[in-house]
Amino acid sequence: MTQDEWRAEGERLFGPDQCQWRFVCPICGNVQSPEDFRQYKDAGATPASAYKECIGRYREHARRAFGSGEKEVSAPCDFAAYGLFRLGAVRVEGVDYPIFDFDRQGENRSPPRGRTTPLEAPKIVAQRPGLGGAKEE
């Protein structure tokens, strides 16, 4: 899918205000929007975090995306789409990792009307030399 197609799908589902777009973590199923990440700005969160990081990465009681040690079963996890396990549902042209899918619950509803706030396009990921993992640029 191209970035233009991705943006068109977001507008079809949620309207033009990208801060109201909702994404689903492919690991724990948490539904989140760019607006949800505003409170974690000082910890490094951006509006673009909504489609590539589960909000649990910024919370004290996040459950681990993989392995044991879950602190709260109902809590969002610490998954990042650009990490070792790239399990996002959507591939966007020019992005080295799959991103989270849109929340498609209630897909046939009318999108809300509101202000337009641009959502940062997915960033390209560079490989870390010698580690085989990815780091976000």
PyMOL commands that place a pseudoatom at each C-alpha (Angstrom):
pseudoatom trace, name=CA, resn=MET, resi=1, chain=A, elem=C, hetatm=0, pos=[0.000, 0.000, 0.000]
pseudoatom trace, name=CA, resn=THR, resi=2, chain=A, elem=C, hetatm=0, pos=[1.296, 3.480, -0.778]
pseudoatom trace, name=CA, resn=GLN, resi=3, chain=A, elem=C, hetatm=0, pos=[1.401, 6.248, 1.842]
pseudoatom trace, name=CA, resn=ASP, resi=4, chain=A, elem=C, hetatm=0, pos=[-1.374, 8.050, -0.069]
pseudoatom trace, name=CA, resn=GLU, resi=5, chain=A, elem=C, hetatm=0, pos=[-3.553, 4.911, 0.051]
pseudoatom trace, name=CA, resn=TRP, resi=6, chain=A, elem=C, hetatm=0, pos=[-2.834, 4.545, 3.769]
pseudoatom trace, name=CA, resn=ARG, resi=7, chain=A, elem=C, hetatm=0, pos=[-3.862, 8.154, 4.446]
pseudoatom trace, name=CA, resn=ALA, resi=8, chain=A, elem=C, hetatm=0, pos=[-6.988, 7.780, 2.294]
pseudoatom trace, name=CA, resn=GLU, resi=9, chain=A, elem=C, hetatm=0, pos=[-7.997, 4.676, 4.288]
pseudoatom trace, name=CA, resn=GLY, resi=10, chain=A, elem=C, hetatm=0, pos=[-7.503, 6.564, 7.563]
pseudoatom trace, name=CA, resn=GLU, resi=11, chain=A, elem=C, hetatm=0, pos=[-9.660, 9.437, 6.339]
pseudoatom trace, name=CA, resn=ARG, resi=12, chain=A, elem=C, hetatm=0, pos=[-12.347, 7.026, 5.131]
pseudoatom trace, name=CA, resn=LEU, resi=13, chain=A, elem=C, hetatm=0, pos=[-12.495, 5.357, 8.543]
pseudoatom trace, name=CA, resn=PHE, resi=14, chain=A, elem=C, hetatm=0, pos=[-12.023, 8.314, 10.902]
pseudoatom trace, name=CA, resn=GLY, resi=15, chain=A, elem=C, hetatm=0, pos=[-12.174, 11.600, 9.002]
pseudoatom trace, name=CA, resn=PRO, resi=16, chain=A, elem=C, hetatm=0, pos=[-9.469, 14.186, 8.360]
pseudoatom trace, name=CA, resn=ASP, resi=17, chain=A, elem=C, hetatm=0, pos=[-8.282, 14.764, 11.963]
pseudoatom trace, name=CA, resn=GLN, resi=18, chain=A, elem=C, hetatm=0, pos=[-5.412, 12.279, 12.142]
pseudoatom trace, name=CA, resn=CYS, resi=19, chain=A, elem=C, hetatm=0, pos=[-5.134, 12.672, 15.916]
pseudoatom trace, name=CA, resn=GLN, resi=20, chain=A, elem=C, hetatm=0, pos=[-8.468, 10.821, 16.098]
pseudoatom trace, name=CA, resn=TRP, resi=21, chain=A, elem=C, hetatm=0, pos=[-7.357, 7.886, 13.943]
pseudoatom trace, name=CA, resn=ARG, resi=22, chain=A, elem=C, hetatm=0, pos=[-7.260, 4.635, 15.925]
pseudoatom trace, name=CA, resn=PHE, resi=23, chain=A, elem=C, hetatm=0, pos=[-4.784, 1.771, 15.578]
pseudoatom trace, name=CA, resn=VAL, resi=24, chain=A, elem=C, hetatm=0, pos=[-4.716, -1.753, 17.044]
pseudoatom trace, name=CA, resn=CYS, resi=25, chain=A, elem=C, hetatm=0, pos=[-1.635, -3.318, 18.622]
pseudoatom trace, name=CA, resn=PRO, resi=26, chain=A, elem=C, hetatm=0, pos=[-1.149, -6.685, 16.870]
pseudoatom trace, name=CA, resn=ILE, resi=27, chain=A, elem=C, hetatm=0, pos=[0.034, -8.324, 20.111]
pseudoatom trace, name=CA, resn=CYS, resi=28, chain=A, elem=C, hetatm=0, pos=[-2.369, -7.274, 22.881]
pseudoatom trace, name=CA, resn=GLY, resi=29, chain=A, elem=C, hetatm=0, pos=[-5.207, -5.727, 20.853]
pseudoatom trace, name=CA, resn=ASN, resi=30, chain=A, elem=C, hetatm=0, pos=[-5.002, -2.348, 22.588]
pseudoatom trace, name=CA, resn=VAL, resi=31, chain=A, elem=C, hetatm=0, pos=[-6.772, 0.353, 20.568]
pseudoatom trace, name=CA, resn=GLN, resi=32, chain=A, elem=C, hetatm=0, pos=[-4.992, 3.702, 20.630]
pseudoatom trace, name=CA, resn=SER, resi=33, chain=A, elem=C, hetatm=0, pos=[-4.892, 7.052, 18.861]
pseudoatom trace, name=CA, resn=PRO, resi=34, chain=A, elem=C, hetatm=0, pos=[-2.155, 9.656, 18.395]
pseudoatom trace, name=CA, resn=GLU, resi=35, chain=A, elem=C, hetatm=0, pos=[-3.981, 11.812, 20.952]
pseudoatom trace, name=CA, resn=ASP, resi=36, chain=A, elem=C, hetatm=0, pos=[-3.445, 9.086, 23.579]
pseudoatom trace, name=CA, resn=PHE, resi=37, chain=A, elem=C, hetatm=0, pos=[0.331, 9.570, 23.318]
pseudoatom trace, name=CA, resn=ARG, resi=38, chain=A, elem=C, hetatm=0, pos=[0.291, 13.320, 24.092]
pseudoatom trace, name=CA, resn=GLN, resi=39, chain=A, elem=C, hetatm=0, pos=[0.725, 12.706, 27.825]
pseudoatom trace, name=CA, resn=TYR, resi=40, chain=A, elem=C, hetatm=0, pos=[3.935, 10.730, 27.140]
pseudoatom trace, name=CA, resn=LYS, resi=41, chain=A, elem=C, hetatm=0, pos=[5.644, 13.400, 25.048]
pseudoatom trace, name=CA, resn=ASP, resi=42, chain=A, elem=C, hetatm=0, pos=[8.349, 13.947, 27.685]
pseudoatom trace, name=CA, resn=ALA, resi=43, chain=A, elem=C, hetatm=0, pos=[9.161, 10.218, 27.516]
pseudoatom trace, name=CA, resn=GLY, resi=44, chain=A, elem=C, hetatm=0, pos=[9.739, 10.432, 23.757]
pseudoatom trace, name=CA, resn=ALA, resi=45, chain=A, elem=C, hetatm=0, pos=[6.277, 9.593, 22.414]
pseudoatom trace, name=CA, resn=THR, resi=46, chain=A, elem=C, hetatm=0, pos=[5.054, 11.334, 19.270]
pseudoatom trace, name=CA, resn=PRO, resi=47, chain=A, elem=C, hetatm=0, pos=[1.706, 11.178, 17.452]
pseudoatom trace, name=CA, resn=ALA, resi=48, chain=A, elem=C, hetatm=0, pos=[3.336, 8.679, 15.063]
pseudoatom trace, name=CA, resn=SER, resi=49, chain=A, elem=C, hetatm=0, pos=[3.916, 6.313, 18.008]
pseudoatom trace, name=CA, resn=ALA, resi=50, chain=A, elem=C, hetatm=0, pos=[0.260, 5.266, 17.708]
pseudoatom trace, name=CA, resn=TYR, resi=51, chain=A, elem=C, hetatm=0, pos=[0.862, 3.150, 14.591]
pseudoatom trace, name=CA, resn=LYS, resi=52, chain=A, elem=C, hetatm=0, pos=[4.192, 1.624, 15.587]
pseudoatom trace, name=CA, resn=GLU, resi=53, chain=A, elem=C, hetatm=0, pos=[4.375, 1.331, 19.399]
pseudoatom trace, name=CA, resn=CYS, resi=54, chain=A, elem=C, hetatm=0, pos=[1.873, -0.018, 21.879]
pseudoatom trace, name=CA, resn=ILE, resi=55, chain=A, elem=C, hetatm=0, pos=[1.181, 2.642, 24.485]
pseudoatom trace, name=CA, resn=GLY, resi=56, chain=A, elem=C, hetatm=0, pos=[2.291, 0.205, 27.173]
pseudoatom trace, name=CA, resn=ARG, resi=57, chain=A, elem=C, hetatm=0, pos=[5.893, 1.116, 26.282]
pseudoatom trace, name=CA, resn=TYR, resi=58, chain=A, elem=C, hetatm=0, pos=[5.255, 4.401, 28.098]
pseudoatom trace, name=CA, resn=ARG, resi=59, chain=A, elem=C, hetatm=0, pos=[3.362, 3.035, 31.102]
pseudoatom trace, name=CA, resn=GLU, resi=60, chain=A, elem=C, hetatm=0, pos=[4.815, 1.734, 34.337]
pseudoatom trace, name=CA, resn=HIS, resi=61, chain=A, elem=C, hetatm=0, pos=[2.727, -1.447, 34.446]
pseudoatom trace, name=CA, resn=ALA, resi=62, chain=A, elem=C, hetatm=0, pos=[2.994, -2.617, 30.856]
pseudoatom trace, name=CA, resn=ARG, resi=63, chain=A, elem=C, hetatm=0, pos=[2.935, -6.289, 30.164]
pseudoatom trace, name=CA, resn=ARG, resi=64, chain=A, elem=C, hetatm=0, pos=[5.739, -7.782, 28.134]
pseudoatom trace, name=CA, resn=ALA, resi=65, chain=A, elem=C, hetatm=0, pos=[4.808, -8.388, 24.526]
pseudoatom trace, name=CA, resn=PHE, resi=66, chain=A, elem=C, hetatm=0, pos=[6.731, -11.689, 24.499]
pseudoatom trace, name=CA, resn=GLY, resi=67, chain=A, elem=C, hetatm=0, pos=[7.777, -14.041, 27.252]
pseudoatom trace, name=CA, resn=SER, resi=68, chain=A, elem=C, hetatm=0, pos=[6.755, -14.297, 30.856]
pseudoatom trace, name=CA, resn=GLY, resi=69, chain=A, elem=C, hetatm=0, pos=[6.560, -11.584, 33.441]
pseudoatom trace, name=CA, resn=GLU, resi=70, chain=A, elem=C, hetatm=0, pos=[3.183, -10.037, 32.638]
pseudoatom trace, name=CA, resn=LYS, resi=71, chain=A, elem=C, hetatm=0, pos=[2.379, -7.539, 35.362]
pseudoatom trace, name=CA, resn=GLU, resi=72, chain=A, elem=C, hetatm=0, pos=[-1.248, -6.969, 34.417]
pseudoatom trace, name=CA, resn=VAL, resi=73, chain=A, elem=C, hetatm=0, pos=[-2.990, -9.204, 31.913]
pseudoatom trace, name=CA, resn=SER, resi=74, chain=A, elem=C, hetatm=0, pos=[-5.395, -6.440, 30.866]
pseudoatom trace, name=CA, resn=ALA, resi=75, chain=A, elem=C, hetatm=0, pos=[-2.682, -3.785, 30.469]
pseudoatom trace, name=CA, resn=PRO, resi=76, chain=A, elem=C, hetatm=0, pos=[-1.293, -2.696, 27.083]
pseudoatom trace, name=CA, resn=CYS, resi=77, chain=A, elem=C, hetatm=0, pos=[2.028, -4.293, 26.173]
pseudoatom trace, name=CA, resn=ASP, resi=78, chain=A, elem=C, hetatm=0, pos=[5.493, -2.958, 25.295]
pseudoatom trace, name=CA, resn=PHE, resi=79, chain=A, elem=C, hetatm=0, pos=[5.540, -4.035, 21.614]
pseudoatom trace, name=CA, resn=ALA, resi=80, chain=A, elem=C, hetatm=0, pos=[7.206, -1.894, 18.914]
pseudoatom trace, name=CA, resn=ALA, resi=81, chain=A, elem=C, hetatm=0, pos=[6.644, -2.639, 15.216]
pseudoatom trace, name=CA, resn=TYR, resi=82, chain=A, elem=C, hetatm=0, pos=[10.237, -1.714, 14.351]
pseudoatom trace, name=CA, resn=GLY, resi=83, chain=A, elem=C, hetatm=0, pos=[11.783, -4.174, 16.826]
pseudoatom trace, name=CA, resn=LEU, resi=84, chain=A, elem=C, hetatm=0, pos=[13.054, -7.722, 16.424]
pseudoatom trace, name=CA, resn=PHE, resi=85, chain=A, elem=C, hetatm=0, pos=[9.579, -9.215, 15.810]
pseudoatom trace, name=CA, resn=ARG, resi=86, chain=A, elem=C, hetatm=0, pos=[7.866, -7.283, 13.020]
pseudoatom trace, name=CA, resn=LEU, resi=87, chain=A, elem=C, hetatm=0, pos=[4.271, -8.365, 13.336]
pseudoatom trace, name=CA, resn=GLY, resi=88, chain=A, elem=C, hetatm=0, pos=[2.291, -5.318, 12.231]
pseudoatom trace, name=CA, resn=ALA, resi=89, chain=A, elem=C, hetatm=0, pos=[-0.575, -6.015, 9.840]
pseudoatom trace, name=CA, resn=VAL, resi=90, chain=A, elem=C, hetatm=0, pos=[0.006, -3.260, 7.280]
pseudoatom trace, name=CA, resn=ARG, resi=91, chain=A, elem=C, hetatm=0, pos=[2.891, -2.790, 4.860]
pseudoatom trace, name=CA, resn=VAL, resi=92, chain=A, elem=C, hetatm=0, pos=[3.351, 0.775, 3.629]
pseudoatom trace, name=CA, resn=GLU, resi=93, chain=A, elem=C, hetatm=0, pos=[5.584, 1.438, 0.643]
pseudoatom trace, name=CA, resn=GLY, resi=94, chain=A, elem=C, hetatm=0, pos=[8.972, 2.837, 1.702]
pseudoatom trace, name=CA, resn=VAL, resi=95, chain=A, elem=C, hetatm=0, pos=[8.718, 1.607, 5.306]
pseudoatom trace, name=CA, resn=ASP, resi=96, chain=A, elem=C, hetatm=0, pos=[11.027, -1.220, 6.420]
pseudoatom trace, name=CA, resn=TYR, resi=97, chain=A, elem=C, hetatm=0, pos=[8.625, -2.600, 9.016]
pseudoatom trace, name=CA, resn=PRO, resi=98, chain=A, elem=C, hetatm=0, pos=[4.888, -3.389, 9.058]
pseudoatom trace, name=CA, resn=ILE, resi=99, chain=A, elem=C, hetatm=0, pos=[2.764, -0.932, 11.031]
pseudoatom trace, name=CA, resn=PHE, resi=100, chain=A, elem=C, hetatm=0, pos=[-0.361, -1.413, 13.133]
pseudoatom trace, name=CA, resn=ASP, resi=101, chain=A, elem=C, hetatm=0, pos=[-3.675, -1.781, 11.341]
pseudoatom trace, name=CA, resn=PHE, resi=102, chain=A, elem=C, hetatm=0, pos=[-6.475, 0.715, 11.768]
pseudoatom trace, name=CA, resn=ASP, resi=103, chain=A, elem=C, hetatm=0, pos=[-9.169, -0.068, 14.325]
pseudoatom trace, name=CA, resn=ARG, resi=104, chain=A, elem=C, hetatm=0, pos=[-11.918, -1.419, 12.095]
pseudoatom trace, name=CA, resn=GLN, resi=105, chain=A, elem=C, hetatm=0, pos=[-14.630, -1.815, 14.766]
pseudoatom trace, name=CA, resn=GLY, resi=106, chain=A, elem=C, hetatm=0, pos=[-17.719, 0.040, 13.548]
pseudoatom trace, name=CA, resn=GLU, resi=107, chain=A, elem=C, hetatm=0, pos=[-16.214, 0.516, 10.089]
pseudoatom trace, name=CA, resn=ASN, resi=108, chain=A, elem=C, hetatm=0, pos=[-19.553, 1.501, 8.520]
pseudoatom trace, name=CA, resn=ARG, resi=109, chain=A, elem=C, hetatm=0, pos=[-20.107, 4.547, 10.712]
pseudoatom trace, name=CA, resn=SER, resi=110, chain=A, elem=C, hetatm=0, pos=[-19.816, 8.125, 9.475]
pseudoatom trace, name=CA, resn=PRO, resi=111, chain=A, elem=C, hetatm=0, pos=[-16.389, 9.612, 10.180]
pseudoatom trace, name=CA, resn=PRO, resi=112, chain=A, elem=C, hetatm=0, pos=[-16.225, 12.468, 12.684]
pseudoatom trace, name=CA, resn=ARG, resi=113, chain=A, elem=C, hetatm=0, pos=[-15.668, 15.989, 11.438]
pseudoatom trace, name=CA, resn=GLY, resi=114, chain=A, elem=C, hetatm=0, pos=[-12.894, 18.020, 12.984]
pseudoatom trace, name=CA, resn=ARG, resi=115, chain=A, elem=C, hetatm=0, pos=[-9.652, 19.876, 12.570]
pseudoatom trace, name=CA, resn=THR, resi=116, chain=A, elem=C, hetatm=0, pos=[-6.954, 18.410, 10.396]
pseudoatom trace, name=CA, resn=THR, resi=117, chain=A, elem=C, hetatm=0, pos=[-3.695, 17.610, 12.167]
pseudoatom trace, name=CA, resn=PRO, resi=118, chain=A, elem=C, hetatm=0, pos=[-1.040, 15.954, 9.978]
pseudoatom trace, name=CA, resn=LEU, resi=119, chain=A, elem=C, hetatm=0, pos=[0.243, 12.609, 11.211]
pseudoatom trace, name=CA, resn=GLU, resi=120, chain=A, elem=C, hetatm=0, pos=[3.927, 12.031, 10.673]
pseudoatom trace, name=CA, resn=ALA, resi=121, chain=A, elem=C, hetatm=0, pos=[4.496, 9.518, 7.886]
pseudoatom trace, name=CA, resn=PRO, resi=122, chain=A, elem=C, hetatm=0, pos=[6.089, 6.199, 8.831]
pseudoatom trace, name=CA, resn=LYS, resi=123, chain=A, elem=C, hetatm=0, pos=[9.880, 6.539, 9.131]
pseudoatom trace, name=CA, resn=ILE, resi=124, chain=A, elem=C, hetatm=0, pos=[12.411, 4.318, 7.435]
pseudoatom trace, name=CA, resn=VAL, resi=125, chain=A, elem=C, hetatm=0, pos=[14.339, 2.021, 9.784]
pseudoatom trace, name=CA, resn=ALA, resi=126, chain=A, elem=C, hetatm=0, pos=[18.089, 1.527, 9.589]
pseudoatom trace, name=CA, resn=GLN, resi=127, chain=A, elem=C, hetatm=0, pos=[19.788, -1.713, 10.585]
pseudoatom trace, name=CA, resn=ARG, resi=128, chain=A, elem=C, hetatm=0, pos=[22.217, -1.587, 13.517]
pseudoatom trace, name=CA, resn=PRO, resi=129, chain=A, elem=C, hetatm=0, pos=[25.635, -2.820, 12.397]
pseudoatom trace, name=CA, resn=GLY, resi=130, chain=A, elem=C, hetatm=0, pos=[26.490, -6.205, 13.858]
pseudoatom trace, name=CA, resn=LEU, resi=131, chain=A, elem=C, hetatm=0, pos=[23.295, -6.619, 15.881]
pseudoatom trace, name=CA, resn=GLY, resi=132, chain=A, elem=C, hetatm=0, pos=[20.825, -7.699, 13.220]
pseudoatom trace, name=CA, resn=GLY, resi=133, chain=A, elem=C, hetatm=0, pos=[18.137, -5.598, 14.911]
pseudoatom trace, name=CA, resn=ALA, resi=134, chain=A, elem=C, hetatm=0, pos=[16.595, -2.372, 13.830]
pseudoatom trace, name=CA, resn=LYS, resi=135, chain=A, elem=C, hetatm=0, pos=[16.710, 1.054, 15.302]
pseudoatom trace, name=CA, resn=GLU, resi=136, chain=A, elem=C, hetatm=0, pos=[14.458, 3.879, 14.377]
pseudoatom trace, name=CA, resn=GLU, resi=137, chain=A, elem=C, hetatm=0, pos=[16.032, 6.917, 12.789]
for i in range(1, 137): cmd.bond("trace and resi %d" % i, "trace and resi %d" % (i + 1))
show_as sticks, trace
zoom trace
